[in-house]
């Protein structure tokens, strides 16, 4: 699936706060790392994301549209500088195997941001809660998740 880096999509996050990256489709538009140590830091961080930190999991698997390798079935969401950076869970494959280079704001977010759990963005569910109240609780969770990006990042 292709989504241009920097665009927002329907992640359940207000458009001004969502930043899509790593949704390459069948081609790499931005490649070539000048700083190999940053590339390694990004790959190491992403490979360390455990299943507990994967969001929007699906029942199926996505294959790389470039080489066909079986990849992931979820998203990684990172809070940094007032944005939620959203990528496919196997984005480390695109970086390592196809030399994909996201822009500097993404690199900074991966290295210094906070990896979010699904529960960081989803309010506690109550069947009796009116829809308007649920949306308000969801907005509070989003605000907290955006603030989390300023705290110490989670280590794996």
C-alpha positions as CSV (number, residue, x, y, z in Angstrom):
1,X,0.0,0.0,0.0
2,X,1.4,3.4,-0.9
3,X,0.9,6.6,1.1
4,X,3.2,9.5,0.5
5,X,5.5,10.3,3.4
6,X,4.2,13.2,5.4
7,X,0.6,12.7,4.5
8,X,-2.0,11.8,7.0
9,X,-4.5,9.0,6.5
10,X,-7.4,7.8,8.5
11,X,-5.5,6.5,11.6
12,X,-8.2,7.8,14.0
13,X,-5.8,10.7,14.7
14,X,-6.7,14.3,13.7
15,X,-5.1,15.1,10.4
16,X,-2.8,17.9,11.8
17,X,-1.3,15.3,14.2
18,X,-0.8,12.3,11.9
19,X,2.4,11.8,9.9
20,X,2.5,8.7,7.6
21,X,5.8,7.3,6.7
22,X,7.2,4.0,5.3
23,X,4.1,3.0,3.2
24,X,6.2,2.5,0.1
25,X,4.0,0.4,-2.2
26,X,6.2,-1.1,-4.9
27,X,9.0,1.5,-5.1
28,X,11.5,3.4,-2.9
29,X,11.3,7.1,-3.6
30,X,13.9,8.3,-1.0
31,X,17.0,6.3,-0.5
32,X,20.6,6.6,0.5
33,X,21.8,7.2,4.0
34,X,24.7,9.6,4.6
35,X,25.0,8.8,8.3
36,X,25.2,5.0,8.6
37,X,25.1,5.2,12.5
38,X,21.7,6.9,12.3
39,X,20.5,4.2,9.9
40,X,21.7,1.5,12.4
41,X,20.0,3.3,15.3
42,X,16.7,3.5,13.5
43,X,16.8,-0.2,12.4
44,X,17.8,-1.3,15.9
45,X,15.0,0.7,17.5
46,X,12.4,-0.5,15.1
47,X,13.5,-4.1,15.3
48,X,13.2,-3.8,19.1
49,X,9.5,-2.9,19.0
50,X,7.7,-5.8,20.6
51,X,4.2,-7.0,19.8
52,X,3.0,-5.1,22.9
53,X,3.7,-1.9,21.1
54,X,2.2,-2.8,17.7
55,X,-1.1,-1.0,16.9
56,X,-4.0,-1.7,14.6
57,X,-3.1,-5.4,14.1
58,X,-4.8,-7.3,11.4
59,X,-5.4,-11.0,10.9
60,X,-3.4,-11.2,7.6
61,X,0.1,-10.5,6.6
62,X,1.5,-7.9,4.2
63,X,4.2,-9.0,1.8
64,X,6.8,-6.5,0.6
65,X,5.6,-5.2,-2.7
66,X,9.2,-4.7,-3.9
67,X,10.8,-8.2,-3.1
68,X,7.8,-10.3,-2.0
69,X,9.1,-11.1,1.5
70,X,6.4,-11.7,4.1
71,X,6.4,-8.8,6.6
72,X,4.1,-7.6,9.3
73,X,0.5,-7.2,10.2
74,X,0.3,-4.0,12.2
75,X,1.4,-0.4,12.6
76,X,4.0,1.4,14.8
77,X,3.0,4.7,16.2
78,X,5.5,7.1,17.7
79,X,4.8,10.3,19.5
80,X,7.3,13.1,18.9
81,X,7.1,16.9,18.6
82,X,3.3,17.1,18.6
83,X,2.9,14.4,15.9
84,X,2.0,10.8,15.8
85,X,4.3,9.1,13.3
86,X,2.5,6.1,11.8
87,X,4.3,3.3,9.8
88,X,3.9,-0.3,8.9
89,X,5.3,-2.6,11.6
90,X,7.9,-4.0,9.2
91,X,9.3,-0.7,8.1
92,X,12.7,-1.8,9.3
93,X,12.7,-4.2,6.3
94,X,12.4,-1.3,3.9
95,X,15.3,0.5,5.5
96,X,17.6,-2.5,5.7
97,X,16.7,-4.4,2.5
98,X,15.9,-1.5,0.2
99,X,17.8,1.4,1.7
100,X,14.7,3.5,2.3
101,X,15.5,6.8,4.0
102,X,12.7,8.6,5.7
103,X,13.1,12.3,6.2
104,X,15.0,13.8,9.2
105,X,11.9,14.4,11.3
106,X,11.1,10.7,11.1
107,X,14.6,9.7,12.0
108,X,14.5,12.0,15.0
109,X,11.1,10.7,16.1
110,X,12.3,7.1,15.9
111,X,15.5,7.7,17.8
112,X,14.1,10.1,20.4
113,X,10.3,9.8,20.4
114,X,8.0,7.5,22.4
115,X,6.7,4.3,21.0
116,X,3.0,4.1,21.7
117,X,0.8,1.2,22.7
118,X,-2.7,0.8,21.3
119,X,-4.1,1.6,24.7
120,X,-2.2,5.0,24.7
121,X,-4.7,6.1,22.0
122,X,-7.8,4.1,22.8
123,X,-10.1,5.1,25.7
124,X,-11.3,2.4,28.1
125,X,-14.4,0.9,26.5
126,X,-17.7,1.1,28.2
127,X,-20.8,-0.2,26.4
128,X,-23.0,2.2,28.2
129,X,-20.9,5.3,27.4
130,X,-22.6,7.7,24.9
131,X,-20.8,8.2,21.7
132,X,-20.1,11.9,22.4
133,X,-18.5,11.0,25.7
134,X,-16.4,8.2,24.1
135,X,-15.1,10.7,21.5
136,X,-14.2,13.1,24.3
137,X,-12.3,10.4,26.2
138,X,-10.5,9.5,23.0
139,X,-9.5,13.2,22.5
140,X,-8.1,13.2,26.0
141,X,-6.0,10.1,25.3
142,X,-4.7,11.6,22.1
143,X,-3.7,14.8,23.9
144,X,-1.9,12.7,26.5
145,X,-0.1,10.6,23.8
146,X,1.1,13.8,22.1
147,X,2.5,15.0,25.4
148,X,4.2,11.7,26.0
149,X,6.4,12.4,23.1
150,X,8.1,15.0,25.3
151,X,8.8,12.4,28.0
152,X,11.6,9.9,28.1
153,X,11.2,7.4,25.3
154,X,10.5,3.8,25.9
155,X,13.4,1.4,25.7
156,X,13.2,-2.2,24.7
